[in-house]
Amino acid sequence: MNQDKEPVDALISKIFANISSLKSAYIQLQAAHTPYDPEKIQAADKLIIAELKNLSELKHSFRENNPRPNTISPQDSHLATEIQEQQNLLKTYEQQIEESSQRWVRLEKKLKFRGLPTKESEDSGDDNGFFCLDLTPDLFSSAVEAAYRAIHDFSKPLINMMKAAGWDLDGAADSIEPAVVYAKRAHKKYAFESHICQCMFNGFQDENFLVKSDNLTVTKEGFFHQFLDLRAMDPLDVLSQNPDFIFGKFCRSKYLLVVHPKMEASFFGNLDQRNFVMGGGHPRTPFYQAFLKLAKSIWLLHRLANAFDPKVKVFQVKSGSEFSEVYMESVVKNVVLDDSNQISKVGIMVMPGFWIGGSVIQSQVYISDAIKMSSFLTSFHL
């Protein structure tokens, strides 16, 4: 052991260096998750695997070149103990190699699901570097459902803030569509969802969503890639990186349309946030971040609609229209239509419908008359 002390010391130094590199790689991996950056995550994960393999190779090299002695002299006992500790540590890292490999497989699957580029797709000669995410009606249908959920989710804090600010919610709902007869007062929430929807979908058929842009015409593939790029990202991160991107202009214009100045003044006591948005900024307030989730879902739906050939068309249903089970679906579940000859009428369109190829995605509507509600419907408290 005394004769081999220098090589062993060098080995231990290498082990400590590898461990330091490994810790650094883990820090990089954690940082890549906030905000989520798939490319940095891949790079950090590859570095971790490389360092773990280096440690394993050092262990095997030491075992081959330094057979375990039968006895250890007292003067070398400290060094032997230190070597044993490092060998135990290497066993732990050998297990982590397998865990990292499994984590890498899971990451690859996540990237594939999100349509993000991976090393394998780049090496395979794929021109755009994306996994194949099929552009199907089912994909669009799921995006429609996500958009509808986002409208519903944003309406909750909006209604709560109106209530806290002392708004007359009944009067506000009636001002949106005064002719609607609600089966329950709680159903007036659909008036606010309808208002949000009308504002957010205004200009949907326009390729730029009525947002002024100097960009060149976007191809069908370009729209799809924009959908893929944004769907896995936090909208505030996107806007922080490029506040003047067309998506940022879209968010600003829609916020100013959805949230009336009087409404905002009653919420916050001033128009500071509105002025900040009008000046080109994107505040990090909880309310604005909640709005950005809504804006992102509608923007993704628009990008996806324009990726189809022919592009998806949106259709709206006017208040007072005859209810059609082909083109419409009631937002209130467990509804029993009246058996009389009276025709059921649409009170409010909460979410538009879509034509995609030869298929129809039904619009979401509130039926204002000729309905009977089942007794077990969950009540919504305004």
Backbone hydrogen bonds, N-H to C=O, Kabsch-Sander energy under -0.5 kcal/mol:
donor,donor_aa,acceptor,acceptor_aa,energy
5,K,2,N,-1.1
8,V,4,D,-2.0
9,D,5,K,-2.7
10,A,6,E,-2.3
11,L,7,P,-2.1
12,I,8,V,-2.6
13,S,9,D,-2.2
14,K,10,A,-2.1
15,I,11,L,-2.3
16,F,12,I,-2.5
17,A,13,S,-2.1
18,N,14,K,-2.6
19,I,15,I,-2.4
20,S,16,F,-2.1
21,S,17,A,-2.1
22,L,18,N,-2.4
23,K,19,I,-2.4
24,S,20,S,-2.2
25,A,21,S,-2.2
26,Y,22,L,-2.1
27,I,23,K,-2.1
28,Q,24,S,-2.0
29,L,25,A,-2.1
30,Q,26,Y,-2.4
31,A,27,I,-2.4
32,A,28,Q,-1.7
33,H,30,Q,-1.2
34,T,31,A,-1.1
34,T,35,P,-0.6
37,D,32,A,-2.5
41,I,37,D,-2.3
42,Q,38,P,-2.4
43,A,39,E,-2.2
44,A,40,K,-2.6
45,D,41,I,-2.5
46,K,42,Q,-2.3
47,L,43,A,-1.9
48,I,44,A,-2.2
49,I,45,D,-2.2
50,A,46,K,-2.3
51,E,47,L,-2.3
52,L,48,I,-2.4
53,K,49,I,-2.2
54,N,50,A,-2.0
55,L,51,E,-2.1
56,S,52,L,-2.1
57,E,53,K,-2.5
58,L,54,N,-2.1
59,K,55,L,-2.0
60,H,56,S,-2.3
61,S,57,E,-2.5
62,F,58,L,-2.3
63,R,59,K,-2.2
64,E,60,H,-1.9
65,N,61,S,-2.1
66,N,62,F,-1.8
76,D,73,S,-1.3
77,S,74,P,-1.3
80,A,76,D,-2.4
81,T,77,S,-2.3
82,E,78,H,-2.0
83,I,79,L,-2.3
84,Q,80,A,-2.4
85,E,81,T,-2.2
86,Q,82,E,-1.9
87,Q,83,I,-2.3
88,N,84,Q,-2.3
89,L,85,E,-2.0
90,L,86,Q,-2.2
91,K,87,Q,-1.7
92,T,88,N,-1.6
93,Y,89,L,-2.1
94,E,90,L,-2.1
95,Q,91,K,-1.5
96,Q,92,T,-1.6
97,I,93,Y,-1.6
98,E,94,E,-1.2
99,E,95,Q,-1.9
100,S,96,Q,-2.9
101,S,97,I,-2.2
102,Q,98,E,-2.2
103,R,99,E,-2.5
104,W,100,S,-2.4
105,V,101,S,-1.8
106,R,102,Q,-2.1
107,L,103,R,-2.4
108,E,104,W,-2.3
109,K,105,V,-1.9
110,K,106,R,-2.2
111,L,107,L,-2.6
112,K,108,E,-2.2
113,F,109,K,-2.4
114,R,110,K,-2.2
115,G,111,L,-0.7
115,G,112,K,-0.8
116,L,111,L,-2.6
122,E,118,T,-1.8
123,D,119,K,-2.4
124,S,120,E,-1.6
125,G,122,E,-1.0
126,D,121,S,-1.4
129,G,126,D,-0.6
133,L,131,F,-0.8
134,D,132,C,-0.6
136,T,134,D,-1.3
140,F,136,T,-1.8
141,S,137,P,-2.9
142,S,138,D,-2.2
143,A,139,L,-1.5
144,V,140,F,-2.2
145,E,141,S,-2.1
146,A,142,S,-2.0
147,A,143,A,-2.0
148,Y,144,V,-2.3
149,R,145,E,-2.3
150,A,146,A,-2.0
151,I,147,A,-2.1
152,H,148,Y,-2.2
153,D,149,R,-2.9
154,F,150,A,-2.3
155,S,151,I,-1.8
156,K,152,H,-1.0
158,L,154,F,-1.6
159,I,155,S,-2.7
160,N,156,K,-2.5
161,M,157,P,-2.4
162,M,158,L,-1.9
163,K,159,I,-2.5
164,A,160,N,-2.4
165,A,161,M,-1.7
166,G,163,K,-1.3
167,W,162,M,-2.7
169,L,167,W,-1.2
172,A,168,D,-2.6
173,A,169,L,-2.5
174,D,170,D,-2.3
175,S,171,G,-1.7
176,I,172,A,-0.9
176,I,173,A,-0.6
177,E,173,A,-1.4
180,V,177,E,-1.4
182,Y,180,V,-0.6
187,H,184,K,-1.3
188,K,185,R,-1.9
189,K,186,A,-1.3
190,Y,187,H,-2.0
191,A,188,K,-1.0
192,F,188,K,-0.9
193,E,189,K,-1.9
194,S,190,Y,-2.3
195,H,191,A,-2.1
196,I,192,F,-2.2
197,C,193,E,-2.4
198,Q,194,S,-2.8
199,C,195,H,-2.0
200,M,196,I,-2.6
201,F,197,C,-2.6
202,N,198,Q,-0.7
202,N,199,C,-0.5
204,F,201,F,-2.2
206,D,203,G,-1.3
209,F,206,D,-1.6
211,V,208,N,-1.8
212,K,210,L,-0.5
223,F,219,T,-2.3
224,F,220,K,-1.9
225,H,221,E,-2.4
226,Q,222,G,-2.1
227,F,223,F,-2.0
228,L,224,F,-2.3
229,D,225,H,-2.7
230,L,226,Q,-1.9
231,R,227,F,-1.9
232,A,228,L,-0.6
233,M,230,L,-1.8
237,D,234,D,-0.6
238,V,234,D,-1.8
239,L,235,P,-2.2
240,S,236,L,-2.1
241,Q,237,D,-1.8
242,N,238,V,-1.8
245,F,242,N,-1.7
248,G,245,F,-1.1
249,K,245,F,-1.7
250,F,246,I,-2.2
251,C,247,F,-2.3
252,R,248,G,-2.2
253,S,249,K,-2.4
254,K,250,F,-2.3
255,Y,251,C,-2.3
256,L,252,R,-2.1
257,L,253,S,-1.0
258,V,254,K,-2.9
259,V,255,Y,-2.5
260,H,258,V,-0.8
264,E,260,H,-2.6
265,A,261,P,-2.6
266,S,262,K,-1.8
267,F,263,M,-1.5
268,F,264,E,-2.5
269,G,265,A,-2.0
275,N,271,L,-2.7
276,F,272,D,-2.1
277,V,273,Q,-2.3
278,M,274,R,-2.8
279,G,275,N,-1.6
280,G,277,V,-1.9
281,G,276,F,-2.5
289,Q,285,T,-2.4
290,A,286,P,-2.1
291,F,287,F,-1.8
292,L,288,Y,-2.2
293,K,289,Q,-1.4
294,L,290,A,-1.2
295,A,291,F,-2.7
296,K,292,L,-2.7
297,S,293,K,-1.7
298,I,294,L,-1.9
299,W,295,A,-2.5
300,L,296,K,-2.7
301,L,297,S,-1.7
302,H,298,I,-2.1
303,R,299,W,-2.5
304,L,300,L,-2.4
305,A,301,L,-2.3
306,N,302,H,-1.8
307,A,304,L,-1.0
308,F,304,L,-0.7
308,F,305,A,-0.7
312,V,305,A,-2.1
313,K,355,W,-2.2
315,F,353,G,-2.6
320,G,346,V,-3.7
321,S,318,K,-1.8
323,F,344,S,-2.6
328,M,324,S,-1.8
329,E,363,S,-2.3
331,V,365,V,-2.7
333,K,331,V,-0.7
336,V,372,K,-1.7
337,L,335,V,-0.6
338,D,370,A,-2.0
346,V,321,S,-2.7
347,G,366,Y,-3.3
348,I,366,Y,-1.4
350,V,348,I,-0.7
350,V,364,Q,-2.6
351,M,364,Q,-2.0
353,G,315,F,-2.5
354,F,361,I,-2.2
355,W,313,K,-3.0
356,I,354,F,-0.6
356,I,359,S,-2.2
359,S,356,I,-2.0
361,I,354,F,-3.0
362,Q,360,V,-0.6
363,S,327,Y,-2.5
364,Q,351,M,-2.5
365,V,329,E,-2.6
365,V,363,S,-0.6
366,Y,348,I,-3.1
367,I,365,V,-0.6
368,S,345,K,-1.5
369,D,345,K,-0.6
372,K,336,V,-1.6
374,S,334,N,-0.9
377,L,374,S,-1.3
381,H,379,S,-0.5
382,L,380,F,-0.6
